[in-house]
């Protein structure tokens, strides 16, 4: 049992075959419209129909997460395509550079941020309000600066800042202080022999921009393109041969988790109006699941770039909202629901944070389930796998993008977790979290169950009550 699906184009999806084989094209689609399947078929079709345009093994499919990479790899013939995350491709380029090759890629290092703040407070004064934010603020600002390829203070001053939220607006003077934080952070990171994953993209872009660099691919398919940074898209533009300039962007603005604040054309990727296709038919969800997702998404203020989804044809049962008195009760109820699923049906369990998914994973394994973590690729040991009652796929809602399962269980939808604590009044963080829940809901083919314990996430009240059945669990299920 896997999360895979067969490759068959249906109805409007066949429009992908009419897209030209050269220059960038755009495939937009609502959740459940089969965008990932279409993206994979696009790669297969180009390889099979236009071999004279390509050298062997020069078609790449880049995807957002390792979970989605693994999914796509199961759909394509082994050895004919390069399927990976863009970070992995960038890392291959970085290894060519003697100095960068010595650095270890890592997530942002909290200790380096703290040391950078100490230095900035000594220079600029401890009383500066811009130096009193929580660590997440500086981590996001550093990531945004690197994602926009900002290399100087002057460029930082002159680049409009989007995607931060109204709670964290800064002045021009604040930017000068923040630039010191960024500079010190990078210095401490290098001193520790490390670079963060945004540096990996920048390093790959640097290598790909050097004279004499030969682009390795004649065609690139980029899934979940709506969430790429400026630097990532600029790197994509450098990786394709100018003879074909063949880049297929696949995305859905309704699933955009990160604000971009730039146009794709600025990165060197230009899509003419006639070179795009939009898919509206929802093939994945039932009418009842689609109704819950649409009800939630209707609270988004800016829907100008959204693809309006057509109502699915399939009937099903209403999603269930489970109000649990505690995490233990949620876990017991989840285990009972999983155990009762029909043999051969796939199950995807998600939660807002990685920490919560890890906790759920440990409990499910104790309860006799074989858990496959789609984000980390971690699978159970041989002993656990041999004695487990059934396989359960696990992922954060963020990493579930592009995937699907027969049954989806959205767990721990609590206030303070969605949106995260401290960001409850930030409009952009609220929009991001709402879209995460939308992504989770639209992964399901047959049924959805939602769980919370304690105070519910604000988004549960945004869903029209008539679209869900509600159940309360005060004791063991």
Order of alpha helices (4+ residues) and beta strands (2+ residues): beta-alpha-beta-alpha-beta-alpha-alpha-beta-alpha-alpha-alpha-alpha-beta-alpha-beta-alpha-beta-beta-alpha-beta-alpha-beta-alpha-beta-alpha-beta-beta-alpha-beta-beta
